[in-house]
Amino acid sequence: MSASGEAQDAAVIHVGENHGFGELSPDIIYDLLDPKSPEKYAELGGRDAFLKSLNVDPAVGLVSKTHTASHVSDNDPESAEQRRIRKRASRASSILSLNLGASEDDRSYIPPHDEANRVRVFGNNSLPEPVSKTLLQFMWGAIQDKTLIVLCIAAAVEIAIGIYKIVAKDDSLAIIDGAAIIVAVLIVVMVSSINDFRKQAQFRKLNDFSKSLRGVKVLRDGRTIDIPTQHLLVGDIVMLETGDVLPADGVLIQGFNVATDESSLTGEPISINKDIVKEPFLLSGTKVVNGMGRMLTIATGVNSLNGRSMLALDVEPDETPLQSKLGKLADDIAKFGVAAATLMVIALLIAYFAVGGHKSTPDHVVDGDDIANSIVAIFVTAITLVVVAVPEGLPLAVTLSLAHATLRMLADMNLVRHLSACETMGNATTICSDKTGTLTLNRMTVVRGVIADTEFEHKDLPDNFKAMYRFAEDQHKQALLALIGLSINVNSTASETINREGNVEFNGSKTEIALLNWSLGLGFPYGPDRERVEMVDIRPFSSDKKRMSAIVKGDYDPNFEERLGTPAVYKDIATPDGKRCWLFVKGASEMVLKLSKWYVAADGSIKPIDDAVRARYEDAISRFANQALRTISAAFKPVAGALPEGAESGSDEHDLIMCALFGIQDPVRPEVPAAVQSAQEAGITVRMVTGDNLATAKAIATECRILTSQGIVMEGPAFRKLSEEEMDNILPRLQVLARSSPLDKQILVRALKRLGETVAVTGDGTNDAPALKGSDVGFSMGITGTEVAKEASDIVILDDNFASIIKAVLWGRSVFDSVRKFLQFQLTVNVSAVVITIVTAIYSTVHVKIPASALTAVQLLWVNLIMDTLAALALATDPPNPSLLKRKPSRRDENIVSPPMAKMILGQAIYQIIACLIVYWLADNWYHIPAPSKEERDDETGVNPLISGLVFNTFVICQVFNEVNARSISRDMNILRGIWQNRIFQAILVITIVLQVIIVEFGGKVFKVPTGGLTAAQWGICIAFGAGTIPVGVLMRLLPDYNFFYKVHEQEAVELGHVLVAEHRQQPSAEPGLQEKPSRPSLRSAVQKAMHHHNIGQDARSTSGLLAPKDQWGAAIRRTQMQLRVLKAFQLPPGATAPSPHRHSIGLRPEMRRTATNRSGEELWQRARVVVTGVGVVNAFRGGRRRNEGVVGLQMTDPGQYREQRQSRDHR
């Protein structure tokens, strides 16, 4: 660049003008980023000019208020402390300066001294929060419901007619009906709005907590600290690591092999390599997929590229699958309600005019007002019926249940990012879990190892090992151990920090911390080692390569290397300025051993690795792994320096010198075996996917109770080479996948989903993102997980504990059950209310000539309030019961209304209809109620208010008891289970009862009940009918379930049987090295396993897989009929003679063969074998084992082969 150009740049970027940041502004910076313009960035002076313009010292970062006094300019003499900070931070290539630093609590956050000015010019790093709706806005939205609008119109007509009556007929109470409807609508709107408002507050609280977990590491006052992302300012220097999601826009000012994934902005799924000059821009929302570095923040919040994009979005939250399913169900029910109301209007109008309700009689004069009242009453009742039939509480129940569950799951260390994951997790059939930190404590310690071909144990460190290795006697060995310690200390991303209590602790990968502690115990702390070498290059750990490496430059010691016996191939490598560059590699022991050509022998010299030495190391690796130890190896070699530009990263990692092998212990979490057992009891298969070797993985999986005697253990490379057919055969028994890469995990997830599994996956690394995204539910680790993994996941496990995943399963099943409970309750009310309203309205029209229902519009609105809003709140907040983990997962396509629910809905609806109609038709006989006169009769109902009040009260009390009864949707008789822990349910039940008493006793004309209320005897009748729902519920649970899908399931089982016969003839061989006992599982067990795997016929079975005792009689009848059909299939042809009835006539079970001569017989044979072993088909009727033996024998014999044997004997 010319001098004039430099002068021009200096004129453009200078400090002190206007706001103190030169001419930089958000608009100028945005022009650099969209589109990216390295040329304009260079014209503005590049990195140095931006640092100067933003008043940032790259060695210190932003300066806080407490450090302003000690902050000195470049021209001021530096204090000792300042020189120390500059010396430490100026090591631009030092790994320590790129590491995670001290983590400080937000409460101790001290802002920079010029924070206010930076925020004023460039803004803060937060986006405007979505505007929260007020309670009035929710009310306005609720009243927009079409049915409520129509109801309000009808109420307005009622009020208009009432005003006319007040003026013309001096009827002072004529306006009450319309006003009562308006008040009832307002109450429904108010309660619904309060629920929505409360739900909004809950989700806002959850969102705020999620945001509080996000932090960013920045350099301030010469040290690395962790701050909340919203405190990030323009000018902050951000520390970058693989797996970070960039919180703001910036430019790279220093880094090693930094690459980002910008597909979220560009849509191109490729990694973009960054450098300081040609590609310096780092954009907010993108992910760091490789390397480490530092970024100068230049745009935050709404001024960043991602922030401006987010402001342009106005996206409505997606519905969860359950919400969508229930929304469709609600629409179908609403159509039913509209159809029923329409038919009722037509029937009532025809009946009204057909029976002469519009004509006057000697006893009753009908004028135009009466006809108008009757017609309006018909339409008001119909509209109210639609309001009751429309189940707007269904979506509300899902939302309330999800909101309640997500907040409670937060207390169980599960942060739900996507609501759909909460409900999906309840149906999970398999969990693919990481090992480290999830199944184990992630507290790693080096307990065994081999250093320079000398084996040691943890108790030997440091003194015994030094004595054993003659450390004090041999300076060369001292230097060798120092070199090995150096390789561990500098090839690491862990560092030492000071916590809030002032205690020193390590921060970073637990494996690296264990190695640093080993080095420290041997007498080689990492600090001095990192100070005395210069970092040339660093390659962070890669899940694909299973290793990490670093190149450092240190002092050259020819005597040491001569004694070491450096291979001749390395002796000619140049050592400029008396420095030697070393390549240090650390990673999976098998990988490093494979890349090694030499090793450090016990005498301190380098020797070639021959077959015997390689076998010895392999044996040590195997022994350590069998003790459930993670094995890590370290190696080194001299190099000329960093790789030339354009060379593939890691291409120099070959012909290494093996120097150390470490066995690292990571204890299994104490609660994991029990959690795994709970998952297995819940019908969930737990698979461990780990990067450890086969032996370590098997040992850990066995301790966690994941690996069973029939389970298969495979390595990732072998697994990914399987064909689709081979993979499908192995997957049902695959329990451990060792030495797996993120790609293997992704392949595993896809294969399991292809087989119809609902898959949950855990992951913590950046490369786990595809598997997390591809799974049904992705779990990321809150402690060890990268930001990329968290962004790709659905749920964040805050404590990295496998037991928390099982809690998520429990809550997921609880959500599904809560919605089912409400659905069972609501559909019962829907059916009974609609039928009662239509029947009594038609009866009233025909017999009283006034079209009115026993349940008036105002009464139905009160029932609607109980049914839709209060019941949704009560039943959707039931706490989870541990017994939910004792049943199998639900199928993806399982009907939300199960057979037990349908049976309960139908039984309860029939009972309530009969009870209310009995009261409606017979109450006047019980209490000798005379026919009401015109003065006593209600103008709308046409019946005595006492009868109307009794029917209304009976119906509501039935709903109160049925609300308790609906708490069980299975055969569980204990409907009070967990009720004392649900305070919301108790409160709503009490509120409902109290309000009903007030309405009946004081509602009078408004609710069409007796003015003086009901007597104690009348209350007793109502309560007795209402309490009858409890024994009806008991009876419904005792009755056998009729599975409407049994025929379909049976046919599926037959088809599976045909397939499984062939599959079991060609059983997949176990993985080499895993011998299994030869066995030929019976077809029946195979079909039963297949039925269990595919959830065929689960609805008709109890959780144990056997028919419940109540179902055995019905099942026995069906199966006996099937057995008779089987016997007919075995009948001999006409004229044939029966074989001799000896034992050998049937013989031992022959080899299964199928012929095409009798397809129907074969099909029946297959179907006959699908028999639950707990039910003796013939024994159920005859009693006695001997009489059943013949049938069992037929089940075990192929009919086609039996006939072939018989014909062969006849021929002989």
Helices and strands as residue ranges (DSSP letters): H 3-12, H 26-33, H 38-43, H 46-53, G 65-67, H 80-89, G 95-98, G 106-108, H 115-122, H 135-142, H 146-169, H 176-212, E 215-220, E 223-228, G 229-231, E 237-240, E 249-261, H 263-266, E 271-273, E 281-282, E 287-299, G 301-303, H 305-311, H 321-354, H 368-389, H 393-411, E 414-416, H 419-425, E 430-433, E 445-451, E 454-457, G 458-460, H 463-468, H 475-490, E 495-498, E 504-507, H 510-521, H 526-532, E 534-542, E 547-555, H 558-564, H 568-571, G 576-578, E 579-588, H 589-595, E 596-600, E 606-608, H 611-626, E 629-639, E 656-665, H 672-681, E 685-689, H 694-703, E 712-715, H 716-720, H 724-730, G 731-733, E 734-738, H 742-754, E 759-763, G 766-768, H 769-774, E 777-781, H 787-792, E 795-797, H 802-847, H 857-864, I 865-870, H 871-875, G 882-886, H 899-926, H 945-965, G 979-981, H 983-1002, H 1004-1007, H 1016-1027, H 1029-1038, H 1046-1065, H 1083-1093, G 1098-1100, G 1109-1111, H 1112-1129, H 1143-1146, H 1159-1169, H 1179-1182, G 1186-1188, H 1189-1195, H 1199-1211
